[in-house]
Amino acid sequence: MNLKDHIRAIPGFPKPGILFYDISTLLSHAEAWATAVEQLAEIVGPWKPTKLAGIESRGFLTAAPLALELGLGFVMIRKQGKLPGAVVSHEYALEYGSDIIEIQADAIKPGDRVVILDDLLATGGTLAASVDLLQDVGAEVAGAACIIELSFLDGRSKVDIPVESLIQYES
């Protein structure tokens, strides 16, 4: 099955000049979604994680069912102010300004082997910040996986962990 056939491209979203790759059509097709989860399990399994971390918000859609499939715990990496209880924060630079991501303080134990998941890898800024955050709380970050990679933006060069994707767009 060609998963690209189940990705919808939406020009001009969220602003003019951007071509948005929408996974909604993949999620709504049961066979294609099952295939994507199976392929991600084949990628992630050999890294032998103890937990999966999903980046807000579409990374949750990827990491949670995969964690269930692999019998692992799932952890959310969220934007500031979205998680209850004690949190650990990490501020990172954006092209214009900065942002903050957080994880619950008790979500990761030192030595946990974590794989990060997201729906799409573009410039790599949020992925790099997620790696830093997880390492700050004592995790060993084994790798990252995503459904779509915009390889022309070279986001994987911002991290020093293995990165795998199911679908690549070259331009």
C-alpha positions as CSV (number, residue, x, y, z in Angstrom):
1,M,0.0,0.0,0.0
2,N,1.3,3.4,-0.9
3,L,0.6,5.6,2.1
4,K,1.2,8.8,0.1
5,D,-2.1,8.0,-1.6
6,H,-3.8,8.6,1.7
7,I,-2.2,12.0,2.5
8,R,-4.1,15.1,1.4
9,A,-2.1,18.2,0.3
10,I,-3.8,21.5,1.2
11,P,-2.3,24.6,-0.4
12,G,-2.3,27.9,1.5
13,F,-2.8,26.4,5.0
14,P,-2.2,27.8,7.6
15,K,-1.0,30.7,5.5
16,P,-0.4,31.5,1.8
17,G,2.7,29.9,0.4
18,I,2.5,26.8,2.7
19,L,1.6,23.4,1.4
20,F,0.1,21.5,4.3
21,Y,0.3,17.7,4.3
22,D,-2.9,16.5,6.1
23,I,-2.9,13.1,7.8
24,S,-6.7,13.2,8.4
25,T,-7.3,11.2,5.3
26,L,-4.8,8.6,6.4
27,L,-6.4,8.4,9.9
28,S,-9.9,7.9,8.4
29,H,-8.9,5.0,6.2
30,A,-8.7,2.0,8.5
31,E,-6.5,-0.2,6.4
32,A,-4.0,2.6,5.6
33,W,-3.9,3.7,9.2
34,A,-3.3,0.1,10.3
35,T,-0.5,-0.2,7.8
36,A,1.1,3.0,9.0
37,V,1.0,1.8,12.6
38,E,2.5,-1.6,11.6
39,Q,5.3,0.1,9.7
40,L,6.1,2.4,12.6
41,A,6.2,-0.6,14.9
42,E,8.7,-2.2,12.6
43,I,10.9,0.9,12.8
44,V,10.5,1.6,16.5
45,G,10.6,-1.9,17.8
46,P,14.4,-2.5,17.2
47,W,15.2,0.6,19.2
48,K,13.8,-1.3,22.3
49,P,12.1,1.7,23.9
50,T,10.5,1.5,27.4
51,K,8.2,4.5,26.5
52,L,7.0,6.5,23.5
53,A,6.7,10.3,23.6
54,G,4.3,12.1,21.3
55,I,4.8,15.7,20.4
56,E,1.6,17.8,20.6
57,S,-0.8,17.3,19.1
58,R,-0.7,15.0,16.1
59,G,2.2,13.2,17.5
60,F,-0.3,12.0,20.2
61,L,-2.3,10.3,17.4
62,T,0.9,8.5,16.2
63,A,2.5,7.6,19.6
64,A,-0.5,6.5,21.6
65,P,-1.8,3.6,19.3
66,L,1.8,2.6,18.7
67,A,2.5,2.4,22.4
68,L,-0.5,0.2,22.8
69,E,0.6,-2.0,19.9
70,L,4.1,-2.4,21.4
71,G,2.9,-2.7,25.1
72,L,4.7,0.5,26.1
73,G,3.8,3.6,28.1
74,F,3.0,6.8,26.4
75,V,4.1,10.3,27.4
76,M,2.9,13.7,26.1
77,I,5.2,16.5,25.2
78,R,2.9,19.6,25.3
79,K,3.0,23.3,24.8
80,Q,3.4,25.3,28.0
81,G,0.4,25.4,30.4
82,K,-1.4,22.3,29.0
83,L,-0.3,19.7,31.5
84,P,-1.6,19.3,35.1
85,G,0.7,18.9,38.1
86,A,4.4,19.5,38.3
87,V,6.1,19.9,35.0
88,V,9.6,20.2,33.5
89,S,9.9,23.0,30.9
90,H,12.2,23.6,28.0
91,E,12.4,26.9,26.1
92,Y,13.7,26.8,22.5
93,A,14.3,29.3,19.7
94,L,12.0,29.7,16.8
95,E,12.7,31.6,13.6
96,Y,10.9,34.6,15.2
97,G,10.9,34.4,18.9
98,S,10.7,31.3,21.2
99,D,8.4,28.6,22.5
100,I,8.2,26.4,25.5
101,I,7.4,22.7,25.7
102,E,6.7,20.7,28.8
103,I,6.5,17.2,30.2
104,Q,5.0,16.0,33.5
105,A,7.8,15.8,36.1
106,D,7.1,12.2,36.9
107,A,6.5,10.9,33.3
108,I,10.1,9.8,32.7
109,K,12.4,7.9,35.1
110,P,16.1,8.2,34.7
111,G,17.3,5.6,32.3
112,D,14.0,5.2,30.4
113,R,14.7,4.5,26.8
114,V,12.4,6.8,24.8
115,V,11.4,7.1,21.2
116,I,9.8,10.4,20.0
117,L,6.9,10.3,17.5
118,D,5.3,13.0,15.5
119,D,3.2,13.2,12.4
120,L,5.6,15.4,10.5
121,L,9.2,16.4,10.5
122,A,9.9,19.8,8.9
123,T,12.6,22.1,10.2
124,G,13.4,19.9,13.2
125,G,13.2,22.6,15.9
126,T,10.5,21.0,18.0
127,L,12.1,17.6,17.6
128,A,15.4,19.0,18.8
129,A,13.7,20.7,21.7
130,S,11.9,17.4,22.6
131,V,15.2,15.5,22.6
132,D,16.8,18.1,24.9
133,L,13.8,18.1,27.2
134,L,13.8,14.3,27.5
135,Q,17.5,14.2,28.1
136,D,17.1,16.9,30.7
137,V,14.9,14.5,32.7
138,G,17.2,11.6,32.4
139,A,15.9,9.7,29.4
140,E,18.0,8.0,26.9
141,V,16.5,9.1,23.5
142,A,16.8,6.1,21.2
143,G,15.4,7.7,18.1
144,A,12.5,9.5,16.5
145,A,9.9,8.4,13.9
146,C,7.3,10.3,11.9
147,I,4.7,9.6,9.3
148,I,5.8,12.4,6.9
149,E,9.2,14.1,6.5
150,L,9.8,17.2,4.4
151,S,13.3,16.1,3.6
152,F,14.1,19.3,1.7
153,L,14.0,21.2,5.0
154,D,16.7,18.8,6.5
155,G,15.1,18.8,9.9
156,R,16.9,15.6,10.9
157,S,20.2,17.4,10.8
158,K,19.2,19.2,14.0
159,V,19.3,16.1,16.1
160,D,22.0,13.5,16.8
161,I,19.6,10.5,17.1
162,P,18.3,8.1,14.4
163,V,15.3,9.5,12.6
164,E,13.0,7.5,10.4
165,S,9.9,8.4,8.4
166,L,7.3,6.5,6.4
167,I,6.8,9.1,3.7
168,Q,9.3,11.7,2.3
169,Y,8.5,14.8,0.2
170,E,11.5,16.2,-1.6
171,S,10.1,19.6,-2.4
